[in-house]
Amino acid sequence: MITALAAPAARRNDWRVQLQGAYRDAGSLLRALDLAPAEVNLSEAAAAEFALLAPLPYVSRMRRRDPQDPLLRQVLPIAAEESRTPVDLLDPVGDLARTRAPGLIHKYAGRVLLIATGSCAVHCRYCFRRHFPYSEELAARDDWRAALTLIAADNSINEVILSGGDPLSLSTAKLRSLTDRLAGIRHIRRLRLHTRWPVVLPDRVDAELVAWLQSLPWPTTVVIHANHGNEIAADVRDACGRLRVTGATLLNQSVLLAGVNDDAAQLQRLSEALFAAGVLPYYLHLLDRVAGAAHFAVPRERAQGLIAELRAQLPGYLVPRLAQEIAGEPSKTIIA
């Protein structure tokens, strides 16, 4: 297998090669950061339940010899994941109850979400779909037929959201094949893409992806996912610049995470770094209480206080909406 370091120079910027060279072993990651397992409360049981995956471009932004690095905390399996509370769920936002076909989730009026793939470029320990049954719930499993048939039959649907996993884990050719078929459904007016790839592996935003986005017949929104200002490095800014060239609207959603970004100064820095990259802050989510992530929870009152501090320091367009997704509700609940 060709690794990112062994690849010819011409291929080192190929996102597929970079993903092959991602860290999948916690010991190797810790050695690269000059850390010992005991310093971070590493858990083999947590890693066995939800595997580590962290690409080199993302790891390169982590601080060496810092067990509290905010990027490391997002990906490292630790003993706290083994704890469970009565409010922790396998499906905290009620995805499965609102599934109309394999991988087609219809929660909110006018829009549907397609689970395009179960794969991601990084495994975030707080992921609300870390227990999602991807083997059963993929819209692509029958060449998209069931999902596309239902969308075509319901003219109340005017927006399609590509999600996952992460839809950019699919090849651009597969994405183009899907959107070519969606283009035949006349009541679709908007496309949205939720992705963490531009943040964790920015070379995914290559010429082929840019050309595909430019060819789309609808206004398109790309929602990236960054939680901390340290994630917005020069290569991420460059990737966002390439996305802006396509005419897409760029938004960011974050999750409020204890020990990562539950600090008003850090949230302000993130908003300012995003805006400098041409991305507007959109949502700051309270943690979805998925089993294994309780240690990331920030109390609601603390979260509201952080937003109040942000409003005192930033113009309104740089203050994300504090939101929570509650299973069964007709929309996200705006808290502040």
N, C-alpha and C positions, 0 to 999 in steps of 0.2 A: 504494500500500500504506500502511495506517495504521501508524505507528510508535508506540512506547510514549509518546514525548514529545508527539506530535501528537494522540493520542487524546483524546476528550472525558473530562472528569474522572471520569465515571461508569464509564469502561472502563479506567482506568489500573490498577486492581487485577485486571483480567481476565488470567489467566495466559497465555491465547493471545496477547493483545496484547503482553504482556511478552516472550514468547518471540520474537515477530516483531522486537522491538527489541534482541535479544541481539547481542553483538559476535561477528562472524564474520570479521573482518579483524584480523590482528595489529597492523598499523600503527595502526589506529584505537584499539585497546585500549591500546597503548603511549602514544599521544598523550594519552589520557584520564588516564593515570597519570604523565604528564610524564617518560617514559623514552625513550631512544634505542635502536634495534635493536642497536647494537654493545654496549650495556651488558648485554644479556641473551643474546647469541649466538643471535639469532633465525635460524631456518632456514626458507626458503621451501620447500625440498624436503620437510621434515617436515610443513609445513602442507599441502602438496599431497597427501601420502600420507594424512594424517589431519587433517581440517579442524578449525580452531579454532571452538569454540562456548562462549560464556560470557555468561549473562544478567546484566542490569544489577544486580539485587539482590545477586548474588554478587560482581560486580566492585566494588560500592560498599563492600565490606568489605576490599578490598585497600588497602595503604598506598601512597600516592603517592611517587614518586621512590625506591622501594625495589626494586631488581632481584632481591633475594632474598626478596621477600614470599612466605610459604608458600602462599597461595592462588593467586597468580600462577604460581608454579612448577608447580602441578598442571594448568594449562590451556595454558601457552604452548609452542608448538612451537620447540624449540631444536636446535642442531647436534648435541648428544649423541645425539639420536634416530637419527641416520644411522649410528651405530656398531652393529655386530652381533657377537655372540659365539656360539660353538658351542652354548651352552645356551639361546639365545633361540629361541622357537618361535612359529608363527602360532596354534596351538591348545594353549597350555601346560597346560590342565587336562583335556584329552581329552574335550571336549564332543561332538565329532562322532562319536567312536567309540561313544558311549552314546546316540545318537539313535535313537528307535524309530519316530518319524513326524516329518514336518516340524515343527521347533520343539518337539518333545517329548523332553526329556532325562531318562533314567532311570539315575542313577548309584548311588543309595543306597536301601537297603531301605525300603519303606513310603512313599516320596515321589517325586514327579516334578516337574520344572521345565518350565514353559511359557515359551518365548520369545514373549512377547506382541507385541513390536514391536522394531524396530531403532533407534528414535528415543530420544533422551535430551534433557534440558534443559541438559546441559553435557557437553563432551567432555573426559574425564580422560585425560591423556597416558599413564597407566600402565594403562589399561583392558585387562583380559585378553581381552576380546572385540573389540578394535579391528580385528582382521582377520577376524572371524566373517562367514560368507557369509549375511547376513541376507536377501538376495533369494531364497535357496533354502530357508532354515530359519526360517520364521515359522509359528507354530501357527495364526495367524488366516488364512492364505492361502486356505483352502478353507472359510471360515466355521467354523473350529475342528473340522470334522467328524472328520478322521483322528485328531487328538489325543484328542478326547472319546470316540470309539469305543474306542480302546485303553485309556483310563482306565476306562471302564465295564466292559470285559471282564476287568480284572485287579483282583480284590477284595483283593489284598495292598496296594494303593495306598490310603493313608488320609489323605495330605496332598498338597495341590497348592501349588506355589510359583510365583507370577507374577514373571517376571523379564524381561530384555531384553538390550540397550537398557534402557528403563525403562518398566514397565507404566503408570505414571501419565502417560506421553505420550499414551496413548489417551484418548479422551473418556470421561467417566464413564458415558455411555449405553452405550458399547461394553463397558466393564467390567461393567456391570450385566447386559447381554445374556449375556456369558460366564458369570458366576456364577449367573444364573438357570438356565442349562443344567447347570452343575456340581451345582446343588442337587438335580437329579434322579438323581444317582448316590449311592446310599445308603451305600456304604462310605467316602465322603469324610467325614472327621471334623474336619479342620483346614484353614485357608487361611493362606498366608504371602505377604507382599508385600514385595519388595525394591526400594527406591526411593531416589533422591537428590533428588527434587523438593522435599520439605519443607525441605531444607538450602539448595538453590541458588535455588529460586523458590517461596518459602513460600506465596504466594497460590494455588498449585494446591490447597491444602487448603481448598476453598471449601465452601459449604453443601451443594451437590449431592454432593460427594465424601463429606462427613460423613454425609449421609443414606444414601448407598449402603452405607458401612461399617456403619452401625447396623442396616441391614436384613439383613445376612448371617446365615445360619443356623448358622454354625460359630464356634468360638473363632478369632479372627484375630490374627495377629502382623504388625506392620509393622516391618521392619528398615530403618532409615535408614542413611545412609553419610556420616559426618563424620570427617575426619582431623585437624583442628586446632581448638583452642578458638576461634580467630577466626571460625570458620564459625558458631558458635552465637550469633547476634545476636538482638536482641529479636524480630524478625519470625519467626525460626526457633522461638524459645521459644513464641511465640503459636501457630504452626502445630502444634507438638507438643501444646500444650494442647487444640487442637481435635481432634486425633487421639485423645487420651486420653478425651475425652468419649464417643467411640464404644465404649469398652470394650476397644479393641485393646491388646494387649501391645506396648510399644515397646522395641525393642532397637537397638543401633548396632553396625555393623561398620566397622572402619578397615583401612587398608593402611599398613604401616610403610614410610615413604618417606624416603630420604636427602635431607637439606636441607629437609625439610618438618616431620616430627614425630619424628625419631630422637633424642629428648631426653626424659629422664625427667620433667623439670619440665613440659614441654609436654604430655606424655601424661597426667600427673596433672591438669593444668588442663583438658584435654579431658574426662576422666572426671567431674570435678566439675561442669563446665558441662553435660554431658549429664544428670547426675542432677538438677541444678537444673531442667532442662527436662522431667523425668519420663521419661527414657530411660536404660535400663541398658546399660553397656558389655557387649558380647557377644564379638566376636572382634577380635583384632588380627592381621591376616594378613601373613605374609611375602609379599613381592612374587611374583606369578606371572610367570615370566620370558618375557613376551610380547615379540616382536621390536619394538624401538624404545623400550623402557623400562628397559634395563639400568642406566642412570645412577641410577635410584631404588633399586637393591638395597642392602639392609643385611645384613651377614653374620649368620648364625644365632646365633653366639656373642654378638655385640653385642646382638641382639634379646633373647636370654635374660637378659643382664645388665640391660637396661632393665626387663624384667618383675620381676626381683628387686628393683630399686630401687623400683618401684611398690608391691610387696607390703610393703616396709618403711615405706611412707608412707600407704597407703590401706587401708580395710577390704576384705575379700575380694570383696564384691559390686561394688566399683568397679574391680576389676582384670580387664581382658579376658583371655580365653584366647588365648595366642599359638598360632596355627595355620597350617598349610600345606596346600594342596590338591595332592595328588599324583595324577596321572593313573593310573587303574586301581585305586586303593585303595578299599576299601568305605566309607570315611568320611574326613572331614578328619583330618589328623594333628595331635594336640595336642603342642606342643613344650614349653610351660611354662604 
